[in-house]
């Protein structure tokens, strides 16, 4: 079953929110991500892992695998991607995948990505912040928190019949979020100079 995180207002103290409809969405996410990486990511020590959580069996929850697939096709340098349409990471194999990452990498630095549900006015927004996300919380699943940085795309409205809401989420919304996040990740990783600089562009 799908891994999902329900977004609660004020849950993340370090959260930045960007609307996917914003013409500068990619640049804003890139700036925020690079600032977060500069604060805690050690380029000479850590291995950068992007963990895209979700399943292609549900339109709303396919955001993670779509991002993983799109990011892989862009071929970013020195980044390891887990969770694609061909090999999704979801509730059934999340623990196994986390164990594999911990086994295969000496010092994994994980950017965890998942879809989530939120308020009507927040649908289409992208949240990014320091810390982990909790897959499965929105559908009462007990799954481990994961990630040094999290990115959540709000695909639909929370509060009732979450599984049905996921199944009836518009594909155009999910695709738009996936394109925006995948390109923001790619440009962030390609512009490695800014990850180590003392000052980075900040978009508000």
Secondary structure, DSSP 4 states (H G I P E B T S, - for coil): ----EE--TTS-TT-EEEETTSTTHHHHHHHHHHHHHHHH--TTTPEEEEEEB--TTSTGGGHHHHHHHHHHHHT-TTEEEE--SSS-B-TTTHHHHHHHHHHH-SSEEEEEEEEEEE-GGGTTEEEEEES-EETTGGGT----EE-SEEEEEEEEE-SS-HHHHHHTS-HHHHHHHHHHHHHHHHHHHH-THHHHSS------
